[in-house]
Amino acid sequence: MSRYFISTTNGHEVEGVELSGRGALRALLGRTLTAILHDECAIDGSKECSARAYDEDGKLVMRARATIDITDQ
């Protein structure tokens, strides 16, 4: 198990989360970005969000970005 710390525009996690590996981290980042888009889009119409994951040594190990685009036709 490895401990990862997630950083978004909403803040930086200080306790971290223990995950089994990169696949679990990828899934967590996907769920995190989905939740942020859901919440922020409803509040202020945000269309893009991002997150970064750091290991216990502070090394950036993964980045994720999500964008939603809704266009009237």
Secondary structure, 3 states (H helix, E strand, C coil): CEEEEEEECCEECCCCEEECCHHHHHHHHHHHHHHHHHHHHHHHCCCEEEEEEECCCCCEEEEEEEECCCCCC
